[in-house]
C-alpha cells in the first residue's frame, strides 16, 4: 500500500483514519516553518529543511510506515537514506534530552 493512501486506524477499531502522512507533513511544516513542497523535494536543501525532513521521517516511522514508503512519500528517496534520516532525528532528540536534564 502506498504511503500517500495509507492511514493509521483509530484505536477504537472503527476504521476511521486517525493520522495520514499528509497530516504529519502539515504538522512538521508549520512547526519548523518550512514549505511542504520543500520537505517532499528530492534535492538537498538548507539545514533547517533537512532537520525538518529528518523529523518528518522519524514521526512517520514511529507511526509504522516502512522506510520504503516514507522514501516514496518524500520525493523518491532510498530506504537507506530514510534509515539514516531517522537515526539523525533520534540522535538530536537524545542530545536535547541530555542537555535539558543537565
Secondary structure, 3 states (H helix, E strand, C coil): CCCCCCEEECCCCCCCEEEEHHHHHHHHHHHHCCCHHHHHCCCCCCHHHHHHHHHHHHHHHHCCCCHHHHHHHCCCCCHHHHHHHHHHHHHHHHHHHHHHHC
